[in-house]
């Protein structure tokens, strides 16, 4: 099962597509989002975002950001 994920900065879209999971450095610790995750908004701290897709895995460095999980999609603003 997959969900729509977008990772974006003010000037660029780093990832946009379907993901099986995304693991992020949340302010209270590492968290993993899967399909049908409950809605959530949380700040992110410095670390690595790991996106798992049907085709493999991608990693993105983050200094800080915001994670928003809604019923339809997951958005990461860096």
N, C-alpha and C positions, 0 to 999 in steps of 0.2 A: 504494500500500500504506500502511495506517495502523496506529497502535498506540494503546493506551489511555494517556492522560496525566492525571495529577492534580497540580495546584499548590495547596498548602494552607498556611495559617498555623495557629497554635494555636486561633484563634477563627473562621476562615472558609475556605471552599473558593473559591479564585479562578478555577479552571478544572477541569472534569472532562469528558472526552470523547475523541473520536478525533482524532489529530493526524497530519499527514504528516511533520512534523519539528519539533524544538524546538532553538533555539540559546540557549546559556547562558554566563554568565561564570564559567568554572571557575577554580579557584585557580591553575592552571598556564597559563591562557589560555582563549580562547573555544572552545567545542566544540558540535558539532551532533549530535543523536541522531536516527537514522532507524529505521524498523521493522527488527526482527531485529538490533539493535545488541547487541554482547556485554555481559554483565552488568558493572556498574560502580557504585561508590559513590565520590563525590568531594565535597569542600566547594565552595561557591560564594562568590564575592566580590561586591562591589558592582558593579551594572551593570544590564543589561536582558535579560529573557528574552523571546524572540520565538517565538511558537507559530504554525505554519502549518497551517491546516486546509483542507478542501475548500471552505469558505465564505470564506476570506480569511486575514487575519493579525491577531494580537493581541499587544500588548506589555505586560509587567509589570515594574515596577521591583523590584530586590532589593538589600537591604543585605548580607545574608549568608544562607546556607542550606545544604542538603544535597541532592544529586541521587542517586537510587537507580534504576538501570536493572536490571530483571530480565527473564526471558524472556517473562513475561506482561504487564508494565506498566512505566510510567515514573512515578516519584513525585518531586515536588520539595517539600521541607519548608522553609518560610521562617519 
